[in-house]
């Protein structure tokens, strides 16, 4: 694959850093171009962490599907972020809940990237888990 986008980004990301947590609100379905755009925003946001370990909170809105190349690009993005201190993810599937299909899809994505990930029913529960994990970060 080349890094040259072929299409306009499809989907939406809102990404920012809080303390040692990267927050990503994402609305799908996504294409590779949106993943590449999001990766650049993530790299800019995590500069705030100053090279320290950090965690991610992902809130998925809308359809959780990726094009096949976007799915693979997400795996590569997660791997690159792990090299920059990413140490785990709390994921909330806001609109699709805990459907087996989407749980399996995201579990496979994160496992392939080597990223520890937990699914949560809502943002408050995910943030409580992240707060506890942040206390364990070096």
TAFEN-V989875 format. One record per residue. N is the residue number from 1. RES is the residue in one small letter. PSI is psi in radians with two decimals (none if undefined). Layout:
BEGIN
N&RES&PSI ; N&RES&PSI
END
This chain:
BEGIN
1&x&2.59 ; 2&x&2.88 ; 3&x&-0.01 ; 4&x&2.10 ; 5&x&2.44 ; 6&x&-0.40 ; 7&x&2.91 ; 8&x&2.56 ; 9&x&2.41 ; 10&x&2.18 ; 11&x&-3.00 ; 12&x&2.45 ; 13&x&2.42 ; 14&x&2.11 ; 15&x&2.30 ; 16&x&2.90 ; 17&x&2.42 ; 18&x&2.13 ; 19&x&-1.95 ; 20&x&0.53 ; 21&x&2.22 ; 22&x&2.20 ; 23&x&2.23 ; 24&x&2.01 ; 25&x&2.13 ; 26&x&2.40 ; 27&x&2.17 ; 28&x&-3.13 ; 29&x&2.78 ; 30&x&2.67 ; 31&x&3.01 ; 32&x&-0.66 ; 33&x&-0.66 ; 34&x&-0.67 ; 35&x&-0.77 ; 36&x&-0.74 ; 37&x&-0.77 ; 38&x&-0.67 ; 39&x&-0.73 ; 40&x&-0.74 ; 41&x&-0.70 ; 42&x&-0.82 ; 43&x&-0.64 ; 44&x&-0.75 ; 45&x&-0.66 ; 46&x&-0.12 ; 47&x&-0.52 ; 48&x&-0.47 ; 49&x&-0.15 ; 50&x&0.63 ; 51&x&-0.04 ; 52&x&2.83 ; 53&x&2.63 ; 54&x&2.93 ; 55&x&2.89 ; 56&x&2.49 ; 57&x&2.03 ; 58&x&2.20 ; 59&x&2.00 ; 60&x&2.11 ; 61&x&2.68 ; 62&x&-2.64 ; 63&x&2.28 ; 64&x&0.30 ; 65&x&2.62 ; 66&x&2.61 ; 67&x&2.76 ; 68&x&-0.70 ; 69&x&-0.50 ; 70&x&-0.68 ; 71&x&-0.84 ; 72&x&-0.69 ; 73&x&-0.63 ; 74&x&-0.73 ; 75&x&-0.79 ; 76&x&-0.68 ; 77&x&-0.77 ; 78&x&-0.74 ; 79&x&-0.78 ; 80&x&-0.68 ; 81&x&-0.60 ; 82&x&-0.60 ; 83&x&-0.26 ; 84&x&0.38 ; 85&x&-0.08 ; 86&x&2.27 ; 87&x&0.20 ; 88&x&2.79 ; 89&x&2.36 ; 90&x&2.16 ; 91&x&2.30 ; 92&x&2.12 ; 93&x&1.45 ; 94&x&-0.76 ; 95&x&-0.40 ; 96&x&-0.05 ; 97&x&-2.51 ; 98&x&0.79 ; 99&x&2.43 ; 100&x&-0.68 ; 101&x&-0.92 ; 102&x&-0.62 ; 103&x&-0.78 ; 104&x&-0.71 ; 105&x&-0.90 ; 106&x&-0.62 ; 107&x&-0.74 ; 108&x&-0.74 ; 109&x&-0.89 ; 110&x&-0.68 ; 111&x&-0.74 ; 112&x&-0.59 ; 113&x&-0.15 ; 114&x&0.39 ; 115&x&2.09 ; 116&x&2.32 ; 117&x&2.43 ; 118&x&2.43 ; 119&x&2.48 ; 120&x&2.66 ; 121&x&-0.35 ; 122&x&2.91 ; 123&x&-0.68 ; 124&x&-0.77 ; 125&x&-0.71 ; 126&x&-0.75 ; 127&x&-0.65 ; 128&x&-0.75 ; 129&x&-0.76 ; 130&x&-0.70 ; 131&x&-0.72 ; 132&x&-0.73 ; 133&x&-0.61 ; 134&x&-0.61 ; 135&x&-0.41 ; 136&x&-0.18 ; 137&x&2.49 ; 138&x&none
END
